[in-house]
Amino acid sequence: MAKEKTVYMCSACGYETPRWMGKCPGCGAWNTLEEQAPRTAAEAPAKAAKQRPGTGASAMRLSEITQEESVRATTGIGELDRVLGGGVVEGALMLVGGDPGIGKSTLLLQASEHLAQGGARVLYISGEESARQIKMRARRLGVTSENLLILSENAMDAAERRWQEIAPDYMIVDSIQTMYRPDMASAPGSVSQVRECASLLMRMAKTTGCAVFLVGHVTKEGAIAGPRVLEHMVDVVLYFEGDRQHEYRILRAVKNRFGSVNELGIFEMRETGMVPVENPSELLLSTRARNVPGSCVHCAIEGSRPMLVDVQALALQTAYGTPRRTTNGFDAGRLALLLAVLEKRAGVSLFNQDVYINVAGGLELSEPAADLSLCAAVASSVRDVCVPPDWAVIGEVGLAGEIRAVSQAERRLSECARLGFQSAVVPRENARHLHAPQGMRVYGVETLAEALSILIG
């Protein structure tokens, strides 16, 4: 009897090769090739029978296609609807990823309750927990709707039969890595199983109009486990971020075919489940240290929402030949650029200073408008002089030390005024055209040195 040859498949992209290699030729990832059992000849016809035929549709002119507005259904959770772009779209396939215990199943079970209370039929399929375990969590969260159906199953053929019998309006699969097709020899969670199960769910969602939520595991690097094709197949990819030891969670969209990817939602984990935080600015500034050098308030725009954050900096004389540059929530390359501008254009000596940057609350600041607030925080720490606590700082810093205009300046200042800030430093170009909130003093600056002279003297 001839020896069966094994194949090696990349866990990141699904590339197959007859021998092991350290680097995948398909995607360039290292140490991702895993040995897979070969498929026998007897299994090939069974798999081919499971393949669905094409739709048989004919090509149409663009003008002949009827335009229909996508109907969105609210989940009853404002922060989740915001990240989804206004609600759940009919027939959408959505992927929710995050660390274990971060609250993915809790949030989706709460969303299922709101959708079921509205009269929709919701099917919750769990391949990880029994029906009793889900019942325990549902009792804690107050989930009692009769339109919510629970199915503990991880075989896709059995789940498909139940789907056809129940004909739900919404479905949650927790998780996609536990589902498998019995006609395939590979184990659940492998590249081929995840790809085939997701493909089947996508076809069913598009043909029946049922919106499907998929829960995805993440790797130790923070990416969703399984092949990258999984993220390409779905319509929406959401990431749940946060420390399990803290009560606050951030829901962020990294792909959304029906809305913006710049929106984020903030939740607070309580005994009764995930509670949306309607006013994140007050939350992020509630524990801010006042009258301490190295702290500066910036008003960021996350999607359509202005949000005040505390940018913190700590500078101290280094004990080594090369000073350290450590950042949390800010791009390290951008930090190095701004520190060079500070030293060259504003006379802040940093060649012998270790610099540590932190954006309070776990947020990621990627917009250039946060440059000036970071420079002010670093200069404040170096010179040991406090930035006034009721001042907000907004502006982009160029290599020549100039302060460039930012977008949506009036919305930012309105949010600052709402939270009691009395003064703001903004680019001079913005100050010429904006209508400042009543009672707020706005200082327009043209250079970094001018801004620092106003803020810290």
ZAROTI-710119 format. One line per 2 residues: number of its first residue (from 1); their letters; for each residue z, y, x of C-alpha. Coordinates in Angstrom, 3 decimals. Each point is the difference from the previous one (the first is absolute). Layout:
N
NUM> A> Z,Y,X  ...
***
This chain:
457
1> MA> 0.000,0.000,0.000  -1.008,3.372,1.420
3> KE> 2.765,2.422,0.826  0.210,2.969,-2.321
5> KT> -0.495,3.297,1.743  2.371,2.836,-0.815
7> VY> -1.004,3.623,-0.332  1.874,3.156,0.868
9> MC> 0.101,2.865,-2.503  1.103,3.586,0.575
11> SA> 2.915,0.968,-2.233  -1.128,3.636,0.023
13> CG> -3.716,-0.193,-0.830  -0.771,-3.669,-0.780
15> YE> -2.333,-0.564,2.997  -0.517,-3.726,0.737
17> TP> -0.578,-1.557,3.422  0.073,-3.617,1.246
19> RW> 2.328,0.844,2.913  3.063,2.144,0.500
21> MG> -0.313,3.411,1.624  2.603,2.603,0.730
23> KC> -2.065,2.835,-1.471  -1.859,-0.290,-3.311
25> PG> -3.733,0.783,0.471  -0.210,1.244,-3.598
27> CG> 2.694,2.694,-0.147  1.320,0.185,3.570
29> AW> 3.582,-0.940,-0.925  2.054,-1.998,2.494
31> NT> 1.718,-3.342,-0.701  -1.171,-0.205,-3.626
33> LE> -2.075,-3.208,0.188  1.781,-2.828,-1.809
35> EQ> -0.965,-3.648,-0.193  -1.255,-1.123,-3.410
37> AP> -0.614,-3.502,-1.328  -3.725,-0.695,-0.521
39> RT> -1.403,-0.449,-3.477  -1.257,-3.477,-0.721
41> AA> -3.400,-0.671,-1.507  1.611,-1.311,-3.175
43> EA> 1.744,3.313,-0.600  -3.130,2.136,0.282
45> PA> -1.521,-0.832,-3.429  3.341,0.590,-1.750
47> KA> 0.226,3.450,1.498  -3.607,0.797,-0.855
49> AK> 0.694,-0.858,-3.636  2.694,2.663,-0.097
51> QR> -2.373,2.772,1.017  -1.012,2.271,-2.865
53> PG> -3.661,0.852,-0.585  -1.218,3.582,0.270
55> TG> -0.029,2.359,-2.941  -3.782,-0.188,-0.402
57> AS> -0.173,3.742,-0.623  -3.227,1.894,0.565
59> AM> -0.360,3.130,2.094  0.344,3.286,-1.887
61> RL> -0.896,3.582,0.727  2.949,2.252,0.706
63> SE> -0.868,2.162,-3.015  0.058,-3.052,-2.292
65> IT> 3.577,-0.958,0.827  2.417,1.189,-2.677
67> QE> 2.867,2.071,1.335  3.416,-0.901,-1.328
69> ES> 3.242,1.722,0.818  2.513,-2.405,1.531
71> VR> 2.958,-0.421,-2.328  3.328,0.099,1.812
73> AT> 3.148,-1.597,-1.347  3.320,1.460,1.052
75> TG> 2.560,-2.337,1.518  2.910,2.110,-1.225
77> IG> 0.975,0.713,3.641  -1.150,3.489,0.924
79> EL> -0.016,-0.481,3.776  -2.033,-3.217,-0.259
81> DR> -2.518,1.667,-2.319  -0.312,2.898,2.447
83> VL> -0.862,-2.299,2.917  -2.464,-2.001,-2.135
85> GG> -1.820,3.227,-0.895  1.312,0.402,-3.539
87> GV> 0.551,-3.576,-1.181  -1.449,-3.510,0.019
89> VE> -3.767,-0.297,-0.460  -1.359,-2.851,-2.115
91> GA> -1.235,-2.912,2.114  1.466,1.390,3.239
93> LM> 1.177,-2.305,2.788  2.991,1.530,1.802
95> LV> 1.840,-1.208,3.110  3.634,0.962,0.673
97> GG> 1.370,-0.707,3.485  3.344,0.568,1.657
99> DP> 2.841,-1.561,1.975  2.063,-2.796,-1.586
101> GI> 2.721,1.374,-2.261  -1.501,3.498,-0.170
103> GK> -0.343,-0.146,-3.806  -3.600,-1.052,-0.763
105> ST> 0.909,-2.633,-2.597  2.653,2.250,-1.539
107> LL> -2.415,2.903,-0.475  -2.750,-2.172,-1.477
109> LQ> 2.439,-1.723,-2.366  1.131,3.429,-1.240
111> AS> -3.636,1.082,-0.431  -0.659,-3.230,-1.919
113> EH> 2.810,0.843,-2.418  -1.426,3.473,-0.721
115> LA> -3.518,-1.383,-0.510  1.283,-2.797,-2.268
117> QG> 2.071,2.439,-2.046  -3.236,1.862,-0.723
119> GA> -1.466,-3.066,-1.697  -1.958,-1.471,2.914
121> RV> 0.257,-3.681,0.935  1.194,-0.390,3.617
123> LY> -0.057,-3.234,2.010  2.292,-0.178,3.044
125> IS> -0.950,-2.874,2.328  2.487,-0.798,2.759
127> GE> -0.703,-2.505,2.744  3.256,0.728,1.817
129> ES> 2.698,0.040,-2.690  0.862,-2.207,-2.931
131> AR> 0.068,1.289,-3.570  3.818,0.036,0.088
133> QI> 0.061,2.209,3.093  -2.367,2.471,-1.647
135> KM> 2.177,-0.078,-3.124  3.060,0.962,2.081
137> RA> -1.806,3.002,1.469  -1.408,0.974,-3.396
139> RR> 3.493,-0.007,-1.514  1.255,2.289,2.780
141> LG> -2.930,2.378,-0.521  0.247,-0.024,-3.794
143> VT> -3.410,-1.643,-0.521  -0.034,-1.555,-3.478
145> SE> -3.534,0.396,-1.441  -1.452,-2.970,-1.891
147> NL> -3.525,0.866,1.184  0.938,-0.799,3.607
149> LI> -0.856,-3.618,0.857  1.337,-1.717,3.146
151> LS> -1.860,-2.795,1.795  1.362,-1.708,3.106
153> EN> -3.154,-1.480,1.556  -1.860,0.156,3.304
155> AM> -3.098,-2.129,-0.725  -2.939,2.240,-0.851
157> DA> -1.730,-2.476,-2.321  3.131,-0.335,-2.147
159> AE> 0.551,3.769,0.033  -3.631,0.542,-1.053
161> RR> 0.420,-2.328,-2.996  3.128,1.853,-1.124
163> WQ> -1.837,3.305,0.432  -2.796,-1.192,-2.276
165> EI> 2.501,-1.242,-2.598  2.145,3.158,-0.045
167> AP> -2.751,2.618,0.627  2.445,2.615,1.394
169> DY> -0.702,3.704,0.348  1.879,0.229,3.311
171> MI> 0.989,-2.580,2.580  2.265,-0.032,3.065
173> VD> -0.435,-2.636,2.726  3.056,-0.255,2.262
175> SI> -1.200,-0.701,2.615  -3.626,-0.583,0.978
177> QT> 1.078,-1.884,3.161  1.720,-2.717,-2.076
179> MY> -3.031,-0.728,-2.216  -2.389,-2.807,0.936
181> RP> -3.041,-1.861,-1.303  0.586,-3.779,-0.090
183> DM> -3.644,-0.769,0.823  0.427,1.556,3.460
185> AS> 1.691,-1.880,2.843  1.637,3.024,1.636
187> AP> 3.614,0.957,-0.650  1.129,2.911,-2.229
189> GS> -0.036,3.293,1.871  -2.878,-0.954,2.294
191> VS> -3.022,2.241,0.376  -2.285,-2.142,-2.148
193> QV> 2.574,-0.449,-2.794  0.866,3.701,-0.235
195> RE> -3.654,0.976,0.020  -1.049,-2.501,-2.667
197> CA> 2.979,0.695,-2.297  -0.541,3.753,0.222
199> SL> -3.718,-0.455,-0.681  0.748,-2.044,-3.131
201> LM> 2.512,2.577,-1.253  -2.476,2.814,0.628
203> RM> -2.735,-1.710,-2.047  2.406,-0.688,-2.852
205> AK> 1.286,3.594,0.003  -3.499,1.513,-0.058
207> TT> -1.338,-2.324,-2.702  2.999,0.110,-2.361
209> GC> 1.216,3.585,0.581  3.522,-1.196,0.863
211> AV> 1.699,2.188,2.624  1.546,-2.138,2.759
213> FL> 2.801,0.888,2.418  0.183,-2.119,3.161
215> VG> 3.150,-0.067,2.137  -0.792,-0.445,3.690
217> HV> 2.230,-0.984,2.884  -0.086,2.072,3.183
219> TK> -0.021,-1.047,3.630  2.495,1.117,2.637
221> EG> -2.466,2.766,0.943  0.235,1.364,-3.577
223> AI> -3.516,-0.981,-1.153  -0.665,-2.144,-3.057
225> AG> -0.144,-3.657,1.008  -3.266,-1.882,-0.366
227> PR> -3.583,0.997,0.714  -1.032,3.647,-0.042
229> VL> -2.615,-0.903,-2.594  2.859,-0.139,-2.514
231> EH> 0.471,3.774,0.232  -3.771,0.546,-0.288
233> MV> -0.238,-2.073,-3.196  2.677,1.780,-2.019
235> DV> -0.322,3.421,-1.649  3.429,1.377,0.951
237> VL> 2.266,-0.700,2.980  3.599,1.238,-0.232
239> YF> 2.686,-0.226,2.685  3.725,0.047,-0.704
241> EG> 1.847,1.562,2.935  3.638,0.594,0.806
243> DR> 3.086,-1.498,1.550  1.590,-2.773,-2.039
245> QH> 3.416,1.271,1.097  -0.651,3.371,-1.672
247> EY> -0.524,0.719,-3.660  -3.220,2.039,0.212
249> RI> -3.509,-1.497,-0.034  -3.445,1.583,0.436
251> LR> -3.085,-1.348,-1.787  -3.228,1.052,1.690
253> AV> -3.663,-0.685,-0.837  -2.278,-0.828,2.934
255> KN> -3.012,-0.857,-2.183  -0.777,1.063,-3.561
257> RF> -3.429,-0.191,-1.621  1.300,1.847,-3.063
259> GS> 1.972,2.851,1.547  1.304,1.744,3.085
261> VN> 1.554,-1.839,2.944  2.144,3.007,0.935
263> EL> 2.566,-0.464,-2.780  3.380,-1.581,0.598
265> GI> 2.884,-0.966,-2.249  3.695,-0.007,0.873
267> FE> 2.455,-2.416,-1.599  3.716,-0.571,0.205
269> MR> 1.211,-3.601,-0.022  2.913,-0.468,-2.363
271> ET> 1.725,-2.901,-1.710  -2.221,0.518,-3.055
273> GM> -3.232,-0.030,2.055  -2.355,2.602,1.424
275> VP> 0.704,3.519,-1.259  -2.743,2.627,0.620
277> VE> 1.057,3.112,1.920  -1.545,2.878,-1.941
279> NP> 1.037,2.745,2.442  -0.400,-1.337,3.563
281> SE> 0.405,3.430,1.643  3.609,0.270,-1.121
283> LL> 0.607,-3.581,1.090  -1.424,0.483,3.496
285> LS> 1.965,3.211,0.579  3.260,-1.070,-1.664
287> TR> 1.601,-1.247,3.240  -1.604,2.547,2.319
289> AR> 2.221,1.408,2.755  0.082,3.807,-0.207
291> NV> 0.448,2.469,2.864  -0.787,-2.674,2.603
293> PG> -2.625,0.603,2.732  -3.069,-2.210,-0.196
295> SC> -0.465,-0.046,-3.785  -2.864,1.659,-1.881
297> VH> -1.235,-0.391,-3.596  -3.691,-0.606,-0.685
299> CA> -1.767,-0.216,-3.368  -2.532,-2.845,0.102
301> IE> -2.664,-0.891,-2.559  -0.083,-3.702,-0.857
303> GS> -2.957,-0.473,-2.329  0.610,2.458,-2.828
305> RP> 3.730,0.450,0.657  1.654,2.612,2.253
307> ML> 2.992,-1.477,1.785  2.596,1.626,2.256
309> VD> 1.010,-2.009,3.061  2.401,0.576,2.873
311> VQ> -1.693,-0.160,3.419  2.604,-0.724,2.670
313> AL> -0.282,0.327,3.779  2.404,-0.763,2.835
315> AL> -0.709,1.162,3.544  2.254,-0.691,2.980
317> QT> -0.401,-0.017,3.737  -1.473,-3.249,1.258
319> AY> 1.714,-2.287,2.478  -3.300,-1.527,1.158
321> GT> -3.094,1.236,1.783  -2.174,-0.194,-3.110
323> PR> 1.428,1.454,-3.231  -0.018,-2.148,-3.139
325> RT> -1.924,0.861,-3.154  1.202,-1.958,-3.048
327> TN> -1.166,0.684,-3.536  0.722,-1.428,-3.435
329> GF> -2.262,1.088,-2.876  -2.327,2.122,2.156
331> DA> -3.047,-0.916,2.085  0.922,-0.427,3.677
333> GR> -3.321,1.371,1.242  0.340,3.095,-2.150
335> LA> 3.548,0.486,1.290  -1.183,-0.030,3.630
337> LL> -2.649,2.606,-0.840  2.489,2.322,-1.712
339> LA> 2.529,-0.286,2.826  -2.704,1.047,2.463
341> VL> -0.872,3.020,-2.155  3.692,0.907,-0.275
343> EK> 0.404,0.037,3.761  -3.280,1.755,0.806
345> RA> -0.255,2.555,-2.828  3.611,0.633,-1.045
347> GV> 1.877,-0.392,3.277  2.275,-2.844,-1.178
349> SL> 0.776,-2.082,3.099  -0.281,-3.709,-0.809
351> FN> -0.999,-1.635,3.301  3.575,-1.233,0.552
353> QD> 0.986,-0.597,-3.634  0.115,-3.249,-1.980
355> VY> -1.295,0.764,-3.511  0.846,-2.063,-3.096
357> IN> -1.665,0.734,-3.362  1.050,-1.323,-3.409
359> VA> -1.341,0.710,-3.497  2.990,-0.518,-2.282
361> GG> -0.366,-2.359,-2.948  -2.451,-2.431,1.611
363> LE> -3.099,2.052,-0.834  -3.138,0.119,2.137
365> LS> -1.345,3.504,0.690  -3.711,-0.174,0.800
367> EP> -1.216,3.433,-1.133  -0.520,2.749,2.630
369> AA> 2.034,2.432,-2.131  3.179,-1.572,1.430
371> DL> -0.797,1.161,3.551  1.851,3.319,-0.156
373> SL> 3.168,-1.475,-1.478  0.116,-2.631,2.755
375> CA> -0.492,2.631,2.710  2.759,2.118,-1.547
377> AV> 2.374,-2.989,-0.084  -0.679,-0.847,3.662
379> AS> 0.409,3.626,1.151  3.185,0.293,-2.048
381> SV> 1.488,-3.060,1.706  -1.054,1.090,3.499
383> RD> 1.418,3.519,-0.377  2.988,-1.205,-2.079
385> VC> -0.689,2.576,-2.716  -0.089,-0.899,-3.699
387> VP> -2.971,0.608,-2.275  1.381,1.791,-3.121
389> PD> 0.830,-2.735,-2.537  -1.695,1.774,-2.944
391> WA> -3.343,0.405,1.810  -3.065,-2.249,-0.402
393> VI> -2.689,-0.252,2.674  -3.665,-0.887,-0.624
395> GE> -2.989,0.209,2.347  -2.467,-1.792,2.269
397> VG> 0.172,0.680,3.749  -3.150,0.164,2.131
399> LA> -0.351,-0.593,3.745  -0.200,3.740,0.638
401> GE> 3.345,0.488,-1.740  -1.610,1.478,-3.123
403> IR> 1.348,-0.788,-3.485  -2.740,-1.264,-2.301
405> AV> -0.100,0.213,-3.791  1.116,-2.945,-2.163
407> SQ> -1.032,-1.170,-3.455  1.918,0.540,-3.263
409> AE> 2.348,2.586,1.497  1.039,1.418,-3.388
411> RR> 1.032,-3.418,-1.336  2.072,-0.594,3.118
413> LS> 1.783,3.341,-0.311  0.663,-0.531,-3.712
415> EC> 1.761,-3.281,0.798  2.034,1.753,2.722
417> AR> 1.032,2.769,-2.406  0.966,-2.552,-2.656
419> LG> 2.493,-1.571,2.402  1.549,3.326,0.982
421> FQ> -1.783,0.846,3.256  -0.133,3.759,0.451
423> SA> -2.374,0.377,2.959  -3.064,-1.763,1.376
425> VV> -2.149,0.226,3.114  -3.682,-0.686,-0.717
427> PR> -3.343,0.672,1.750  -1.090,3.621,-0.229
429> EN> -3.313,-1.017,-1.549  1.878,-1.608,-2.900
431> AR> 2.398,2.931,-0.343  -2.877,2.423,-0.571
433> HL> -1.215,-1.691,-3.171  2.922,-1.788,-1.635
435> HA> 2.312,1.201,-2.739  3.496,-0.697,1.234
437> PQ> 2.683,-1.134,-2.468  2.240,2.761,-1.246
439> GM> 2.961,0.636,2.288  -1.419,-1.933,2.979
441> RV> -0.742,1.727,3.306  -3.165,-1.320,1.639
443> YG> -0.736,0.653,3.676  -3.596,-0.435,1.129
445> VE> -0.343,-0.953,3.681  -3.048,-0.251,2.219
447> TL> 1.342,-1.695,3.141  2.621,-2.600,0.833
449> AE> 1.973,2.454,2.146  0.158,2.451,-2.908
451> AL> 1.262,-2.692,-2.366  2.738,-1.101,2.421
453> SI> 1.125,3.584,0.540  0.529,0.370,-3.766
455> LI> 1.710,-3.367,-0.456  2.293,-0.271,3.032
457> G> -0.315,3.368,1.740
***
